[in-house]
Amino acid sequence: MDQSTDTVLRSGPVIDATGLFLLISTISVFLLPLFIYFPPVPPSQRDALLETHSPIGVKHNKNNKKPTISSSSTTTIQQLWIYPVKSCKGIQVTESKVLPYGLEFDRLYTFAQLKSPFPVSTNPSSEKPQQTESWEFITQRQFPLLATVTVELFVPDPVKARGRPLYSDANITDSFLLISFPWQEPGLRGLFSWVAAKLARGRTAVPEKQLVLPVNFPSQQEIESRGYEREDVRIWKDVVTALNMEADLPRELALYLGVSNRLGVFRVDPARLREVQRCAPGRDEAGYQPVTGFQDAYPLHLLNLPSVRDFGAKIVTKDDSFRGDLDARRFRANIIVDSGTTTGENNTNPPYDEETWKKVRFERSPTSEAEGKRSTFHVSCRTVRCKMPNVDQDSGERHPAEPDRSLRKFRDVDEGARLKGCLGMQLTPLFDDAEGKKGELESWVEVGMGVEVLERGVHRYINQ
């Protein structure tokens, strides 16, 4: 054996560039499907909830986010929306229970900032706020990025609960809210979260922070163990005592929204709801005292699509940013109604006809399988608009002028709210034999229910 042969044998097999490429390609072909179907990322809080719960609501795509013209010749409910966390993304549903304070699950929570005459740190201290400080609710008017905070409602799934959850510590008999917002840490950690988001949810996904909140009001034991506190929070001019669950908030949320003050999240106390006065029916008329939670003023808000289309056609901007297509979601209504007939003599639902309604009933047709389900509402007053509809509900971007400017110009129609724009109506639930019922007052609404106007009249807004 010569020296060259001995050197080759001792050095082992030699892999050239072509062989190395083939080896890497072979490994990649086998591993790529594994990465696609089983991405190497830790489970999220949503994954944990999905072990025992299912989300409710209509699944959205680019084609069904915005309300479309109804195919019905009569006025019907086209969409129903609930907003479990005030000013965050809503959840579109096909049906809902109606309670005295509004639709079930609506406005259970609100974010609030601690206002004071001096700067307050975003990091909560162990000391109680001084008397000069007060909690005030926040909305998209001040912090438009709230529109991009996603809220999902997870309810127990009996089928899933039969199996043993892999990594869920949630109580399988309770419902939960999952709050998500975009957030990417700086540096290498942020890069890893960006890659993990793409692997787990697709190429358009972005890194998120998530927060889980209970739907049911916490027990006294949970309040004490979690460090929650009952505190006063201001909703417009009302001050109500609610449960501050600030201890569960991630610090990143205040940074994302741009809230420089201390941020809290309040759960409405079902035993301390706000009484509704002003234009709402009194106890003698309604049979009970109308109440509301974290809604602005009245239990429900109704929007009529012909009115939205008519008003939207009047908006003219230099950059043509609206193009006559005004997104009804900007107005945050619970009930959106429409009819297939929009013009002509047979139009049963002309623009702004809802402003003559005083009492309405929603009911299925006699031939429907859901016959017997119905709900009745007192149409209490017009909805006086603030600048919140200026916020795009997809991007969280706020238009500098519209539609607020056009609302004040074309919709200054209520003698009780001069120089202010109005669009939509505020509703108060009415219940059959409310005074004689000892149990919980409730009724039902569903998409497709017909709208029957029981009474008409004139409205005049009463300021708070």
C-alpha positions as CSV (number, residue, x, y, z in Angstrom):
1,M,0.0,0.0,0.0
2,D,1.5,3.3,-1.1
3,Q,1.4,6.5,1.0
4,S,-1.4,8.2,-1.1
5,T,-3.7,5.2,-0.7
6,D,-3.1,5.1,3.1
7,T,-3.9,8.8,3.4
8,V,-7.3,8.4,1.7
9,L,-8.3,5.4,3.8
10,R,-7.4,7.3,7.1
11,S,-9.2,10.5,6.1
12,G,-12.5,8.7,5.5
13,P,-15.1,9.3,2.7
14,V,-15.0,12.7,1.0
15,I,-18.4,14.5,0.3
16,D,-18.2,17.0,-2.5
17,A,-20.4,20.1,-3.0
18,T,-23.0,18.1,-5.1
19,G,-23.3,15.4,-2.4
20,L,-23.7,18.0,0.3
21,F,-26.4,19.8,-1.6
22,L,-28.3,16.5,-2.2
23,L,-28.0,15.7,1.5
24,I,-29.4,19.0,2.6
25,S,-32.2,18.8,0.0
26,T,-33.2,15.4,1.2
27,I,-33.4,16.4,4.8
28,S,-35.3,19.5,3.9
29,V,-37.9,17.6,1.9
30,F,-38.6,15.4,4.9
31,L,-38.6,18.1,7.5
32,L,-40.5,20.8,5.7
33,P,-43.9,19.1,6.0
34,L,-43.2,18.6,9.7
35,F,-42.6,22.3,10.2
36,I,-45.8,23.2,8.3
37,Y,-48.1,20.8,10.1
38,F,-46.4,20.8,13.4
39,P,-44.7,24.2,13.8
40,P,-42.0,24.2,16.5
41,V,-43.7,27.0,18.5
42,P,-45.0,26.9,22.1
43,P,-48.9,26.8,22.4
44,S,-50.6,30.1,22.9
45,Q,-53.4,30.9,25.3
46,R,-55.8,30.5,22.3
47,D,-54.5,27.0,21.7
48,A,-55.1,26.2,25.4
49,L,-58.7,27.5,25.3
50,L,-59.4,25.5,22.1
51,E,-58.7,22.3,24.0
52,T,-62.0,22.6,25.9
53,H,-63.8,25.6,24.4
54,S,-65.0,27.0,21.0
55,P,-65.2,30.6,19.8
56,I,-68.6,32.0,19.0
57,G,-69.3,34.5,16.2
58,V,-69.4,34.8,12.4
59,K,-66.1,34.0,10.7
60,H,-65.1,37.0,8.6
61,N,-63.3,37.3,5.3
62,K,-62.8,40.2,2.9
63,N,-66.3,39.8,1.4
64,N,-68.5,39.6,4.5
65,K,-67.0,42.1,6.9
66,K,-69.2,45.0,5.8
67,P,-73.0,44.8,5.7
68,T,-74.5,44.3,2.2
69,I,-77.9,45.2,0.8
70,S,-80.5,42.7,2.0
71,S,-82.4,40.5,-0.5
72,S,-85.6,40.8,1.6
73,S,-88.4,43.0,0.5
74,T,-89.2,43.8,4.1
75,T,-87.1,45.4,6.8
76,T,-85.2,42.7,8.7
77,I,-82.2,42.4,11.1
78,Q,-79.2,41.9,8.9
79,Q,-76.4,41.9,11.4
80,L,-76.0,41.6,15.2
81,W,-72.9,42.7,17.0
82,I,-71.6,42.5,20.6
83,Y,-68.6,44.3,22.0
84,P,-67.5,42.5,25.2
85,V,-64.7,45.0,25.7
86,K,-65.7,48.6,25.1
87,S,-64.1,50.2,22.0
88,C,-62.3,47.0,21.0
89,K,-63.2,44.9,18.0
90,G,-66.7,43.5,18.0
91,I,-68.0,40.0,17.6
92,Q,-70.6,39.4,14.9
93,V,-73.2,36.9,16.0
94,T,-76.3,35.4,14.4
95,E,-78.5,35.4,17.5
96,S,-78.4,36.8,21.0
97,K,-80.3,36.9,24.3
98,V,-81.6,40.3,25.2
99,L,-81.2,41.3,28.9
100,P,-82.3,44.5,30.6
101,Y,-78.8,46.0,30.1
102,G,-78.6,45.1,26.4
103,L,-77.4,42.1,24.4
104,E,-75.8,39.3,26.4
105,F,-72.0,39.7,26.8
106,D,-72.1,43.3,25.5
107,R,-69.7,45.8,27.1
108,L,-68.7,43.6,30.1
109,Y,-65.3,45.3,30.3
110,T,-63.8,48.7,29.7
111,F,-60.3,50.0,29.7
112,A,-59.6,53.1,31.9
113,Q,-56.7,55.4,32.7
114,L,-55.9,56.9,36.0
115,K,-56.2,60.7,35.5
116,S,-54.6,63.2,37.8
117,P,-53.2,66.7,37.8
118,F,-49.7,65.3,37.8
119,P,-47.9,62.5,35.8
120,V,-48.7,59.0,36.9
121,S,-46.3,56.1,36.2
122,T,-47.5,53.3,34.0
123,N,-46.2,50.8,36.6
124,P,-48.8,50.4,39.4
125,S,-47.5,50.9,42.9
126,S,-48.6,49.2,46.0
127,E,-50.0,52.4,47.3
128,K,-53.7,53.3,46.7
129,P,-54.3,56.2,44.3
130,Q,-54.6,59.6,46.0
131,Q,-58.0,61.3,46.2
132,T,-57.0,63.7,43.5
133,E,-56.7,60.8,41.0
134,S,-59.7,59.2,39.3
135,W,-60.2,56.4,36.8
136,E,-61.8,57.4,33.5
137,F,-62.8,55.1,30.7
138,I,-61.0,55.3,27.4
139,T,-62.3,54.8,23.8
140,Q,-61.1,55.0,20.2
141,R,-61.7,58.8,20.5
142,Q,-58.4,59.2,22.4
143,F,-56.7,55.9,21.5
144,P,-57.7,54.8,18.0
145,L,-55.5,51.6,18.1
146,L,-58.2,50.1,20.4
147,A,-59.9,49.3,17.1
148,T,-57.1,46.7,16.4
149,V,-57.4,45.0,19.7
150,T,-59.2,41.7,18.9
151,V,-61.7,40.1,21.3
152,E,-62.8,36.5,21.0
153,L,-65.5,34.9,23.2
154,F,-64.9,31.2,24.1
155,V,-67.7,29.1,25.5
156,P,-67.5,25.5,26.8
157,D,-67.7,22.8,24.2
158,P,-69.2,19.6,25.6
159,V,-67.7,17.5,22.8
160,K,-64.2,18.7,23.5
161,A,-64.6,18.5,27.3
162,R,-65.0,14.7,27.0
163,G,-61.4,14.3,26.2
164,R,-58.5,15.1,28.4
165,P,-57.0,18.6,27.6
166,L,-53.2,18.5,26.8
167,Y,-52.2,21.8,28.3
168,S,-55.4,23.7,29.3
169,D,-55.8,24.8,32.9
170,A,-59.1,26.7,32.1
171,N,-62.2,25.8,34.0
172,I,-64.2,23.9,31.3
173,T,-67.6,25.1,32.7
174,D,-66.8,28.8,32.4
175,S,-66.6,31.2,29.4
176,F,-63.6,33.4,28.7
177,L,-62.6,36.4,26.6
178,L,-59.3,36.2,24.7
179,I,-57.9,39.7,24.0
180,S,-55.1,39.9,21.5
181,F,-53.0,42.8,20.2
182,P,-50.0,43.1,17.8
183,W,-46.7,43.3,19.7
184,Q,-43.1,42.4,18.7
185,E,-40.2,42.7,21.2
186,P,-37.1,44.4,19.9
187,G,-33.9,42.4,19.0
188,L,-33.5,38.7,18.6
189,R,-36.4,37.8,20.8
190,G,-38.7,39.8,18.5
191,L,-37.3,38.0,15.5
192,F,-38.1,34.7,17.0
193,S,-41.6,35.8,17.8
194,W,-42.0,37.0,14.2
195,V,-40.9,33.6,12.8
196,A,-43.1,31.7,15.2
197,A,-46.2,33.8,14.2
198,K,-45.6,33.0,10.5
199,L,-45.1,29.3,11.2
200,A,-48.1,29.0,13.4
201,R,-50.7,31.2,11.6
202,G,-49.5,31.9,8.1
203,R,-47.4,34.4,6.2
204,T,-49.6,37.4,6.9
205,A,-49.6,36.8,10.7
206,V,-47.8,39.1,13.1
207,P,-46.6,38.5,16.7
208,E,-49.2,39.1,19.4
209,K,-49.6,39.4,23.1
210,Q,-52.7,37.7,24.6
211,L,-54.8,38.2,27.7
212,V,-57.6,36.0,29.1
213,L,-60.4,37.4,31.1
214,P,-63.4,35.6,32.6
215,V,-66.9,36.3,31.4
216,N,-68.5,35.6,34.7
217,F,-68.0,38.1,37.5
218,P,-65.2,36.7,39.8
219,S,-66.0,35.2,43.2
220,Q,-64.8,36.9,46.3
221,Q,-62.2,34.3,46.7
222,E,-60.9,34.9,43.2
223,I,-60.9,38.7,43.8
224,E,-58.8,38.3,46.9
225,S,-56.4,35.8,45.4
226,R,-55.8,37.7,42.2
227,G,-55.4,41.1,43.8
228,Y,-58.5,42.7,42.1
229,E,-60.0,45.8,43.7
230,R,-63.4,47.5,43.6
231,E,-62.9,51.1,42.5
232,D,-64.9,54.0,41.0
233,V,-64.6,54.6,37.3
234,R,-66.2,57.4,35.3
235,I,-68.2,56.7,32.2
236,W,-69.0,60.1,30.7
237,K,-70.7,61.9,33.6
238,D,-71.6,58.8,35.5
239,V,-69.4,57.3,38.2
240,V,-69.9,53.6,38.9
241,T,-68.1,51.2,41.2
242,A,-66.7,48.3,39.2
243,L,-64.0,45.6,39.6
244,N,-60.5,46.7,38.5
245,M,-58.6,43.7,37.2
246,E,-55.5,45.6,36.4
247,A,-53.4,42.9,37.9
248,D,-54.0,40.7,34.8
249,L,-52.9,43.4,32.2
250,P,-49.6,43.0,30.4
251,R,-47.5,46.1,30.5
252,E,-47.1,46.0,26.7
253,L,-50.8,47.0,26.2
254,A,-50.4,50.5,27.5
255,L,-47.3,50.9,25.4
256,Y,-49.1,49.7,22.3
257,L,-52.1,51.9,22.7
258,G,-50.0,55.0,23.7
259,V,-51.5,55.3,27.2
260,S,-49.0,57.2,29.3
261,N,-51.1,57.1,32.4
262,R,-51.7,54.0,34.5
263,L,-54.0,51.6,32.6
264,G,-56.7,49.5,34.2
265,V,-59.4,47.1,32.9
266,F,-62.7,47.1,34.7
267,R,-65.4,44.4,34.8
268,V,-68.9,45.8,35.3
269,D,-70.5,44.7,38.5
270,P,-73.9,43.1,37.7
271,A,-75.1,44.3,41.1
272,R,-74.1,48.0,40.4
273,L,-75.5,48.7,36.9
274,R,-76.2,52.3,36.0
275,E,-79.9,53.4,35.9
276,V,-81.0,54.8,32.5
277,Q,-83.1,57.9,32.8
278,R,-83.5,60.8,30.3
279,C,-85.3,59.6,27.1
280,A,-85.7,56.0,28.3
281,P,-89.1,54.8,29.6
282,G,-89.6,55.0,33.3
283,R,-90.5,52.1,35.7
284,D,-94.2,52.7,35.2
285,E,-94.0,52.4,31.5
286,A,-91.4,49.6,31.2
287,G,-92.4,47.6,34.2
288,Y,-88.8,47.7,35.5
289,Q,-86.0,50.2,36.0
290,P,-84.0,50.3,32.7
291,V,-80.2,49.9,33.4
292,T,-77.0,49.6,31.4
293,G,-73.4,48.5,32.0
294,F,-70.5,50.1,30.2
295,Q,-72.6,51.2,27.2
296,D,-72.4,55.0,26.6
297,A,-75.9,55.8,27.7
298,Y,-78.6,53.3,26.7
299,P,-78.7,49.5,26.5
300,L,-78.6,49.0,22.7
301,H,-77.8,50.9,19.5
302,L,-79.6,50.4,16.2
303,L,-78.4,51.4,12.8
304,N,-80.5,51.5,9.5
305,L,-78.4,50.8,6.5
306,P,-80.4,53.0,4.0
307,S,-79.5,55.9,6.3
308,V,-75.9,55.0,6.3
309,R,-75.8,54.8,2.5
310,D,-77.6,58.1,2.1
311,F,-75.4,59.9,4.5
312,G,-72.2,58.3,3.1
313,A,-73.0,59.5,-0.4
314,K,-72.9,63.1,0.9
315,I,-69.3,62.9,2.2
316,V,-66.8,64.6,-0.1
317,T,-63.1,64.5,0.7
318,K,-60.2,65.9,-1.3
319,D,-58.3,62.6,-1.2
320,D,-61.5,60.6,-2.1
321,S,-60.8,58.5,1.0
322,F,-64.4,57.4,1.5
323,R,-65.6,57.0,-2.1
324,G,-69.2,57.0,-1.1
325,D,-68.7,53.7,0.8
326,L,-69.1,54.4,4.5
327,D,-68.4,51.4,6.7
328,A,-71.3,50.8,9.0
329,R,-68.9,49.2,11.6
330,R,-67.6,52.7,12.4
331,F,-70.8,53.4,14.3
332,R,-70.5,50.4,16.6
333,A,-74.2,49.4,16.4
334,N,-75.7,46.3,18.1
335,I,-78.5,45.8,15.6
336,I,-78.2,46.6,11.9
337,V,-81.4,46.5,9.8
338,D,-82.0,46.8,6.1
339,S,-84.5,46.0,3.3
340,G,-84.1,45.0,-0.3
341,T,-86.1,47.9,-1.6
342,T,-84.0,51.1,-1.4
343,T,-85.7,53.4,-4.0
344,G,-89.1,54.0,-5.5
345,E,-92.7,54.2,-4.3
346,N,-92.6,50.7,-2.7
347,N,-89.7,51.6,-0.4
348,T,-90.9,50.5,3.0
349,N,-87.6,51.6,4.7
350,P,-86.5,55.0,3.4
351,P,-83.4,56.7,4.8
352,Y,-83.9,58.0,8.4
353,D,-87.3,56.3,8.7
354,E,-86.0,54.9,12.0
355,E,-86.0,58.4,13.4
356,T,-89.9,58.3,13.5
357,W,-89.9,54.9,15.3
358,K,-91.0,55.0,19.0
359,K,-91.6,51.3,19.6
360,V,-90.6,48.3,17.5
361,R,-90.8,44.6,17.6
362,F,-88.5,42.0,16.0
363,E,-90.1,38.7,15.2
364,R,-89.8,35.7,12.9
365,S,-92.4,35.2,10.2
366,P,-95.2,32.8,11.0
367,T,-93.8,30.1,8.7
368,S,-90.4,30.2,10.3
369,E,-89.0,27.3,12.4
370,A,-88.2,30.0,15.1
371,E,-91.8,31.2,15.3
372,G,-92.5,32.5,18.8
373,K,-89.2,34.1,19.3
374,R,-89.5,37.9,19.4
375,S,-88.3,41.0,21.2
376,T,-89.8,44.5,21.8
377,F,-87.9,47.7,22.2
378,H,-88.6,51.3,23.2
379,V,-86.9,53.5,20.6
380,S,-85.6,56.1,23.1
381,C,-83.7,58.7,21.1
382,R,-81.3,59.5,18.3
383,T,-77.6,58.6,18.7
384,V,-75.6,61.8,19.0
385,R,-72.2,61.1,17.4
386,C,-68.8,62.0,18.7
387,K,-65.5,61.8,16.6
388,M,-65.1,58.0,17.1
389,P,-66.6,57.1,13.7
390,N,-63.5,58.8,12.2
391,V,-61.5,55.7,13.1
392,D,-61.0,53.0,10.5
393,Q,-62.1,49.7,12.2
394,D,-59.5,47.6,10.4
395,S,-56.4,49.7,10.6
396,G,-57.0,51.9,13.7
397,E,-56.2,55.0,11.6
398,R,-58.2,58.1,12.4
399,H,-59.3,60.4,9.6
400,P,-58.6,64.1,10.5
401,A,-62.1,65.3,9.7
402,E,-64.6,62.7,8.3
403,P,-67.3,61.6,8.9
404,D,-67.5,63.9,11.9
405,R,-67.5,67.1,9.7
406,S,-70.3,65.8,7.4
407,L,-72.3,64.6,10.4
408,R,-72.4,68.1,11.9
409,K,-73.2,69.6,8.5
410,F,-75.9,67.2,7.2
411,R,-77.2,65.5,10.3
412,D,-77.8,68.4,12.7
413,V,-81.4,67.3,13.0
414,D,-82.3,67.1,16.7
415,E,-83.4,70.2,18.5
416,G,-82.0,68.8,21.8
417,A,-78.5,68.3,20.3
418,R,-77.9,71.4,18.2
419,L,-74.6,71.6,16.2
420,K,-74.1,67.9,16.7
421,G,-74.5,65.1,14.1
422,C,-77.0,62.3,14.7
423,L,-77.1,58.8,13.1
424,G,-78.8,55.7,14.5
425,M,-81.2,55.2,17.4
426,Q,-80.8,54.2,21.0
427,L,-83.0,51.3,22.3
428,T,-84.3,50.2,25.6
429,P,-85.6,46.6,26.0
430,L,-89.3,46.0,26.9
431,F,-90.5,42.7,28.3
432,D,-93.9,41.2,28.4
433,D,-95.4,41.4,31.9
434,A,-92.0,42.7,33.2
435,E,-93.6,43.9,36.5
436,G,-95.1,40.6,37.3
437,K,-92.1,38.5,36.4
438,K,-90.0,37.3,39.4
439,G,-87.2,35.7,37.4
440,E,-84.7,37.1,35.0
441,L,-86.1,39.4,32.3
442,E,-85.0,38.3,28.8
443,S,-86.0,38.0,25.2
444,W,-84.3,37.0,21.9
445,V,-83.0,38.5,18.7
446,E,-81.9,36.8,15.5
447,V,-80.6,37.7,12.1
448,G,-83.5,37.6,9.7
449,M,-86.1,38.7,12.1
450,G,-88.6,41.2,10.6
451,V,-89.0,44.7,11.9
452,E,-92.5,45.8,12.9
453,V,-93.0,49.4,13.8
454,L,-95.6,49.5,16.6
455,E,-95.6,53.2,17.3
456,R,-94.2,56.3,15.7
457,G,-93.6,59.8,17.0
458,V,-91.1,62.7,17.4
459,H,-87.8,62.5,19.1
460,R,-85.9,65.2,21.1
461,Y,-82.6,64.4,22.7
462,I,-82.0,65.1,26.4
463,N,-78.5,65.8,27.4
464,Q,-76.9,64.1,30.4
